[in-house]
């Protein structure tokens, strides 16, 4: 058996994350084992009879191997996998031959490794890649403009004269979890509730505040049932059976989504602080808070 040399590093943003603080003792052992097994450079392996390249952050391992190395049970490993995927720490792929490939989110790799990855990616980019990146950026710009125009088309919502960078920054994160049509439908629901005397909600927020507040956008997506929740008088009115059965699950999904978004914002802020430190521009660390303006 080959001797394992070297060491692994733990990113501070990982240790400060909601994901890490919710892990049990056995799950922490599994986490360390995952980081130990993860590739930190490209490597070629045979999977299901085919040559495949594993990227940095990818792991080819079975639960049996992880159990042997950590003394964790398969149930504990499954629990870790579920939490890791919920908090976007890693994804899991099962091959045709029933082998498992885990991929750790690059946000949780060490700063040094991410710098090496960015350097490799920059050197590998050609004219075609650059063109595709520009097209993708242009497409996203068009989607944001379409969403902004839809907001301004609503009769009861505050109108905005121009699409500012602040508005773009408020819309952009939501596109990671919702489609353009889902975001526009939330605007429709908000407009309908404000304009109807049957609903008690009457806060007319600007677009930026609506997107950022926890009781804003997330409360008006279809799955949150805004047309029921904001009714002024629910006497004699009940949601249909399907809505009643799914209501609790939808609220749980909203809470999980809020946790994921909060974790992502914390990681981004911490990585930006580390980048400034590495460039020799020390900045005071600040506690990230949801903007209510």
Number of C-alpha atoms within 10 A of each C-alpha: 3 4 5 7 6 5 6 13 13 13 14 15 21 20 12 14 16 16 19 18 11 11 17 13 10 15 22 16 17 23 19 15 15 21 19 15 16 22 18 21 13 12 12 10 13 9 17 12 8 8 10 12 13 19 16 20 22 26 21 17 15 13 16 13 10 19 17 10 12 17 14 18 15 13 11 16 21 13 14 19 19 15 18 21 15 16 19 18 19 20 16 16 12 10 11 9 9 11 14 17 18 19 21 23 16 16 17 21 21 17 19 9 16 16 13 13 17 11 11 11 11 11 9 9 10 10 8 9 11 12 11 11 12 12 12 12 12 12 12 14 14 12 18 20 15 13 19 20 16 15 23 17 14 15 13 17 21 14 15 14 6 10 12 9 9 10 18 16 14 16 23 15 15 18 15 9 12 12 12 15 11 16 23 19 16 22 25 21 19 26 20 18 22 19 15 13 12 14 18 14 16 14 11 14 14 15 22 19 17 23 23 20 16 16 10 18 21 22 21 24 22 16 18 22 17 19 17 16 15 18 17 12 11 12 7 5 9 10 14 8 8 8 15 11 11 12 15 12 13 16 15 11 14 18 14 14 16 14 16 18 18 16 19 17 16 19 20 14 16 20 18 12 17 19 15 13 13 11 8 9 10 12 11 7 10 9 9 13 9 11 10 11 10
